[in-house]
Amino acid sequence: MSGCPVPDALVVSGAGQYVDPWHDFAATSARLAAILESVGYRVDITGEVEDALAHPGDVRLLVVNIGNPAEPRPPEAMDAAAAGMARHLAGEGGLLGMHCSSTSLTGMRQWPSILGGRWVRGRTMHPPQDEFVVSMTSAAHPITRGLTDFTVVDERYSYLETMPDVTALYEHRFEGETHPLVWARAAGPGRVVYDALGHHIGSYEAPGHGALLQRAVEWLTGPR
C-alpha cells in the first residue's frame, strides 16, 4: 500500500506450486515473522514465491521457507529469481534459508551455491522425527559465540551436500557420522545462513533454536 514503510524483512512462504503435504508453511512462516518482529523488524509475508525472489525490493533480510514444486518451473522464472537474489546479496542483503528450502528450486542451477548446499535426492534423508541434541560445531563464529548445544524435536536432515565455502555452525550425529544442520557463508557483500531445522512450529519454541535464529538475523543484517 502506498505510504507504508518498507519492511525490514520479507518471508517468502510456500504457496501455490511451492506447497507440499508435509509442511504447514503458513504456520511456520508466521512463527518466523513473529521471531523477527520480537527483535524489532518490520516483516511482510508473501506466497508469491517467484515474483518475490525476482523482485525482493529494498528489504534487509530475505527469508525463504518453501517446498519443492511437483512439476518443473519455467526456466525464465528460475533465471529471474536467481538474478533477484544475486542483486539482493550484492546490495549487502541477508538471506535465511529454512528447512526444506534446500530441497526446492531444483530448476535453478545457482541455488545450491547461493544457499551453500542442497538436498540430494537418493542420498539425503532424515530419520523419523525425534528429540535430539543439536551440537555446536564452531564456537568462534559471531552467530554462535556465547550460545550452547540445545535439544529439539524435529527432523534430522542427514547427508546434505554442502559447498566448500560454508562454515558449519551446528550439527547432529546419525549412523556414526556428524551431519551439518546450520551453516553460514559470505556472499560477496551479502550474507547467507541455512537452518535445516523448522519442520513444525514446535521447533521454533525450543529456546536454543529461537536464540540461534535471533543471533543469525543479527549477523545477516549487521555491519559489514
KAJOPE-V517787 format. One record per pair of residues at least 4 apart in sequence whose C-alpha atoms are under 8 Angstrom apart, sorted by the first residue. I is the first residue (numbers start at 1). GAP is how many residues later the second one is. D is the distance in whole Angstrom. If there is no record, write none. Layout:
BEGIN
((I & GAP & D) (I & GAP & D))
END
This chain:
BEGIN
((6 & 36 & 8) (6 & 52 & 7) (6 & 53 & 7) (7 & 34 & 8) (7 & 35 & 5) (7 & 36 & 5) (7 & 37 & 6) (7 & 52 & 6) (8 & 33 & 6) (8 & 34 & 5) (8 & 35 & 6) (8 & 51 & 5) (8 & 52 & 5) (8 & 53 & 6) (9 & 27 & 8) (9 & 32 & 7) (9 & 33 & 6) (9 & 34 & 5) (9 & 35 & 6) (9 & 50 & 5) (9 & 51 & 6) (9 & 52 & 5) (9 & 53 & 6) (9 & 54 & 7) (10 & 33 & 6) (10 & 34 & 5) (10 & 35 & 6) (10 & 36 & 7) (10 & 46 & 8) (10 & 49 & 7) (10 & 51 & 6) (10 & 52 & 5) (10 & 53 & 6) (11 & 18 & 7) (11 & 21 & 8) (11 & 22 & 7) (11 & 32 & 7) (11 & 33 & 6) (11 & 34 & 5) (11 & 35 & 6) (11 & 51 & 6) (11 & 52 & 5) (11 & 53 & 6) (11 & 54 & 7) (12 & 17 & 8) (12 & 33 & 6) (12 & 34 & 5) (12 & 35 & 6) (12 & 36 & 7) (12 & 37 & 6) (12 & 40 & 7) (12 & 41 & 8) (12 & 50 & 7) (12 & 51 & 6) (12 & 52 & 5) (12 & 53 & 6) (12 & 54 & 7) (13 & 12 & 6) (13 & 13 & 7) (13 & 16 & 6) (13 & 32 & 7) (13 & 33 & 6) (13 & 34 & 5) (13 & 35 & 8) (13 & 36 & 7) (13 & 51 & 7) (13 & 52 & 5) (13 & 53 & 5) (14 & 4 & 5) (14 & 5 & 5) (14 & 11 & 6) (14 & 12 & 7) (14 & 33 & 6) (14 & 35 & 7) (14 & 51 & 6) (14 & 52 & 4) (14 & 53 & 6) (15 & 4 & 5) (15 & 10 & 8) (15 & 32 & 5) (15 & 33 & 7) (15 & 34 & 7) (15 & 51 & 8) (16 & 31 & 7) (17 & 51 & 8) (17 & 52 & 5) (17 & 53 & 7) (18 & 31 & 8) (18 & 48 & 6) (18 & 49 & 5) (18 & 50 & 6) (18 & 51 & 5) (19 & 4 & 8) (19 & 6 & 7) (19 & 47 & 7) (19 & 48 & 5) (19 & 49 & 7) (19 & 50 & 7) (20 & 47 & 6) (20 & 48 & 7) (20 & 49 & 8) (23 & 44 & 8) (23 & 176 & 7) (23 & 177 & 7) (24 & 4 & 6) (24 & 176 & 7) (25 & 4 & 6) (25 & 40 & 7) (25 & 41 & 7) (26 & 4 & 6) (27 & 4 & 6) (27 & 173 & 8) (27 & 174 & 7) (28 & 4 & 6) (28 & 170 & 7) (28 & 171 & 8) (28 & 172 & 6) (28 & 173 & 5) (29 & 4 & 6) (29 & 16 & 7) (29 & 36 & 7) (30 & 4 & 6) (30 & 15 & 8) (31 & 4 & 6) (31 & 170 & 7) (31 & 173 & 7) (32 & 4 & 6) (32 & 172 & 8) (33 & 4 & 6) (33 & 10 & 6) (33 & 11 & 8) (33 & 12 & 8) (34 & 4 & 6) (35 & 4 & 7) (35 & 175 & 8) (35 & 178 & 8) (35 & 179 & 7) (36 & 4 & 7) (36 & 5 & 5) (36 & 6 & 8) (36 & 7 & 7) (36 & 178 & 7) (36 & 181 & 8) (37 & 4 & 5) (37 & 5 & 6) (37 & 6 & 7) (39 & 175 & 7) (46 & 6 & 7) (48 & 4 & 6) (49 & 4 & 6) (50 & 4 & 6) (50 & 27 & 7) (50 & 28 & 8) (50 & 31 & 6) (51 & 4 & 6) (51 & 5 & 8) (51 & 30 & 7) (52 & 4 & 5) (52 & 29 & 8) (53 & 27 & 8) (53 & 28 & 5) (53 & 29 & 7) (53 & 31 & 6) (53 & 32 & 6) (54 & 26 & 5) (54 & 27 & 4) (54 & 28 & 7) (54 & 29 & 7) (54 & 30 & 4) (54 & 31 & 7) (55 & 26 & 8) (55 & 29 & 6) (56 & 6 & 7) (56 & 28 & 7) (56 & 29 & 7) (56 & 32 & 7) (57 & 31 & 8) (58 & 30 & 8) (59 & 34 & 7) (60 & 32 & 8) (60 & 33 & 5) (60 & 34 & 6) (60 & 161 & 6) (61 & 32 & 6) (61 & 33 & 5) (61 & 34 & 6) (61 & 35 & 7) (61 & 156 & 8) (61 & 159 & 7) (61 & 160 & 7) (62 & 31 & 8) (62 & 32 & 6) (62 & 33 & 5) (62 & 34 & 6) (63 & 32 & 6) (63 & 33 & 5) (63 & 34 & 6) (63 & 35 & 7) (64 & 31 & 8) (64 & 32 & 6) (64 & 33 & 5) (64 & 34 & 6) (64 & 37 & 6) (65 & 32 & 6) (65 & 33 & 5) (65 & 34 & 7) (65 & 35 & 7) (65 & 36 & 6) (66 & 32 & 8) (66 & 34 & 7) (66 & 35 & 5) (66 & 38 & 7) (67 & 33 & 6) (67 & 34 & 6) (67 & 36 & 7) (67 & 37 & 6) (68 & 32 & 8) (68 & 33 & 8) (68 & 35 & 6) (68 & 36 & 4) (68 & 37 & 6) (68 & 38 & 8) (69 & 4 & 8) (69 & 35 & 7) (69 & 36 & 8) (72 & 35 & 7) (73 & 4 & 7) (73 & 5 & 7) (73 & 34 & 7) (74 & 4 & 7) (75 & 4 & 6) (75 & 32 & 7) (75 & 33 & 8) (76 & 4 & 6) (77 & 4 & 6) (78 & 4 & 6) (78 & 27 & 8) (78 & 29 & 7) (78 & 30 & 5) (79 & 4 & 6) (79 & 29 & 7) (80 & 4 & 6) (81 & 4 & 6) (82 & 4 & 6) (82 & 26 & 7) (82 & 28 & 7) (82 & 29 & 7) (83 & 4 & 6) (84 & 4 & 6) (85 & 4 & 6) (86 & 4 & 6) (87 & 4 & 6) (88 & 4 & 7) (88 & 5 & 5) (88 & 6 & 8) (88 & 102 & 8) (89 & 4 & 5) (89 & 5 & 6) (89 & 6 & 8) (89 & 98 & 7) (89 & 99 & 7) (89 & 100 & 7) (89 & 101 & 4) (89 & 102 & 7) (90 & 97 & 8) (90 & 98 & 7) (90 & 99 & 6) (90 & 100 & 6) (91 & 98 & 7) (91 & 99 & 7) (92 & 97 & 5) (92 & 98 & 4) (92 & 99 & 7) (93 & 96 & 8) (93 & 97 & 5) (93 & 98 & 7) (93 & 127 & 7) (93 & 128 & 7) (94 & 96 & 6) (94 & 97 & 5) (94 & 98 & 6) (94 & 126 & 5) (94 & 127 & 6) (95 & 95 & 8) (95 & 96 & 6) (95 & 97 & 5) (95 & 98 & 6) (95 & 125 & 7) (96 & 96 & 6) (96 & 97 & 5) (96 & 98 & 6) (96 & 99 & 8) (96 & 121 & 8) (96 & 124 & 8) (97 & 4 & 6) (97 & 5 & 7) (97 & 18 & 7) (97 & 95 & 8) (97 & 96 & 6) (97 & 97 & 5) (97 & 98 & 6) (98 & 4 & 8) (98 & 96 & 6) (98 & 97 & 5) (98 & 98 & 6) (98 & 99 & 7) (98 & 100 & 7) (99 & 95 & 8) (99 & 96 & 6) (99 & 97 & 4) (99 & 98 & 5) (99 & 99 & 6) (99 & 100 & 6) (100 & 4 & 7) (100 & 96 & 7) (100 & 99 & 8) (101 & 4 & 8) (102 & 10 & 8) (102 & 13 & 8) (102 & 15 & 7) (102 & 16 & 5) (102 & 17 & 5) (102 & 94 & 8) (103 & 15 & 6) (103 & 16 & 5) (103 & 17 & 8) (105 & 6 & 7) (106 & 5 & 8) (110 & 4 & 6) (111 & 4 & 6) (112 & 4 & 6) (112 & 5 & 5) (112 & 6 & 5) (112 & 51 & 8) (113 & 4 & 6) (113 & 50 & 7) (114 & 73 & 8) (114 & 78 & 8) (115 & 77 & 7) (115 & 78 & 7) (115 & 79 & 7) (116 & 46 & 6) (116 & 47 & 5) (116 & 49 & 7) (116 & 50 & 6) (116 & 67 & 8) (116 & 68 & 8) (116 & 69 & 7) (116 & 76 & 8) (116 & 78 & 8) (117 & 43 & 7) (117 & 44 & 5) (117 & 45 & 4) (117 & 46 & 5) (118 & 42 & 6) (118 & 43 & 5) (118 & 44 & 7) (119 & 5 & 6) (119 & 40 & 8) (119 & 41 & 5) (119 & 42 & 6) (120 & 4 & 5) (120 & 40 & 7) (120 & 41 & 7) (123 & 36 & 7) (124 & 33 & 7) (124 & 34 & 6) (124 & 35 & 5) (124 & 36 & 5) (124 & 37 & 8) (125 & 32 & 6) (125 & 33 & 5) (125 & 34 & 7) (126 & 29 & 6) (126 & 30 & 5) (126 & 31 & 5) (126 & 32 & 6) (127 & 28 & 7) (127 & 29 & 6) (127 & 30 & 8) (128 & 27 & 7) (129 & 24 & 7) (129 & 25 & 5) (129 & 26 & 5) (129 & 27 & 7) (130 & 23 & 5) (130 & 24 & 6) (130 & 25 & 7) (131 & 20 & 7) (131 & 21 & 5) (131 & 22 & 4) (131 & 23 & 7) (132 & 19 & 6) (132 & 20 & 6) (132 & 21 & 6) (132 & 22 & 8) (132 & 40 & 8) (133 & 16 & 7) (133 & 17 & 6) (133 & 18 & 4) (133 & 19 & 7) (133 & 39 & 7) (134 & 15 & 6) (134 & 16 & 5) (134 & 17 & 6) (134 & 18 & 7) (134 & 36 & 6) (134 & 37 & 6) (134 & 38 & 5) (135 & 13 & 8) (135 & 14 & 5) (135 & 15 & 7) (135 & 35 & 5) (135 & 36 & 5) (135 & 37 & 6) (136 & 8 & 8) (136 & 12 & 7) (136 & 13 & 6) (136 & 33 & 6) (136 & 34 & 4) (136 & 35 & 6) (137 & 31 & 6) (137 & 32 & 5) (137 & 33 & 5) (137 & 34 & 6) (138 & 6 & 7) (138 & 29 & 8) (138 & 30 & 7) (138 & 31 & 5) (138 & 32 & 7) (139 & 5 & 5) (139 & 6 & 5) (139 & 7 & 7) (139 & 8 & 8) (139 & 30 & 8) (140 & 4 & 7) (140 & 5 & 6) (141 & 4 & 6) (141 & 28 & 8) (142 & 77 & 7) (143 & 69 & 7) (143 & 72 & 5) (143 & 73 & 6) (143 & 75 & 8) (143 & 76 & 6) (144 & 4 & 8) (144 & 25 & 7) (144 & 68 & 7) (144 & 71 & 7) (147 & 61 & 8) (147 & 64 & 8) (147 & 65 & 8) (148 & 60 & 8) (149 & 59 & 7) (150 & 57 & 8) (150 & 58 & 5) (150 & 59 & 7) (151 & 55 & 7) (151 & 57 & 7) (152 & 51 & 6) (152 & 54 & 6) (152 & 57 & 8) (153 & 49 & 8) (153 & 50 & 6) (154 & 43 & 7) (154 & 44 & 7) (154 & 45 & 6) (154 & 46 & 7) (154 & 49 & 6) (155 & 42 & 7) (155 & 44 & 7) (156 & 16 & 7) (156 & 25 & 8) (156 & 40 & 8) (156 & 41 & 8) (157 & 22 & 8) (157 & 24 & 7) (157 & 39 & 7) (158 & 16 & 7) (158 & 21 & 6) (158 & 22 & 8) (159 & 20 & 6) (160 & 19 & 7) (160 & 20 & 8) (162 & 4 & 7) (165 & 20 & 6) (165 & 21 & 8) (166 & 17 & 6) (166 & 18 & 6) (166 & 19 & 5) (166 & 20 & 8) (167 & 16 & 5) (167 & 17 & 5) (167 & 18 & 6) (168 & 12 & 6) (168 & 13 & 8) (168 & 14 & 6) (168 & 15 & 4) (168 & 16 & 7) (169 & 11 & 8) (169 & 12 & 8) (169 & 13 & 5) (169 & 14 & 5) (169 & 15 & 7) (170 & 10 & 6) (170 & 11 & 6) (170 & 12 & 5) (170 & 13 & 7) (171 & 7 & 6) (171 & 8 & 5) (171 & 9 & 4) (171 & 10 & 5) (171 & 11 & 7) (172 & 6 & 6) (172 & 7 & 5) (172 & 8 & 7) (172 & 9 & 7) (173 & 4 & 6) (173 & 5 & 4) (173 & 6 & 6) (174 & 4 & 6) (174 & 5 & 7) (181 & 13 & 8) (181 & 14 & 6) (181 & 15 & 5) (181 & 16 & 7) (182 & 11 & 7) (182 & 12 & 6) (182 & 13 & 5) (182 & 14 & 6) (182 & 15 & 8) (183 & 10 & 6) (183 & 11 & 5) (183 & 12 & 7) (184 & 7 & 8) (184 & 8 & 6) (184 & 9 & 4) (184 & 10 & 6) (185 & 6 & 6) (185 & 7 & 5) (185 & 8 & 7) (186 & 4 & 6) (186 & 5 & 5) (186 & 6 & 6) (187 & 4 & 5) (187 & 5 & 7) (189 & 35 & 7) (190 & 30 & 8) (191 & 29 & 6) (191 & 30 & 8) (192 & 28 & 7) (193 & 23 & 7) (193 & 27 & 7) (197 & 6 & 7) (198 & 4 & 8) (198 & 5 & 5) (198 & 6 & 6) (199 & 4 & 7) (200 & 4 & 8) (201 & 4 & 7) (202 & 4 & 7) (203 & 6 & 7) (204 & 5 & 6) (204 & 6 & 6) (205 & 4 & 7) (205 & 5 & 7) (206 & 4 & 6) (207 & 4 & 6) (208 & 4 & 6) (209 & 4 & 6) (210 & 4 & 6) (211 & 4 & 6) (212 & 4 & 6) (213 & 4 & 6) (214 & 4 & 6) (215 & 4 & 6) (216 & 4 & 6) (217 & 4 & 6) (218 & 4 & 5) (219 & 4 & 8))
END
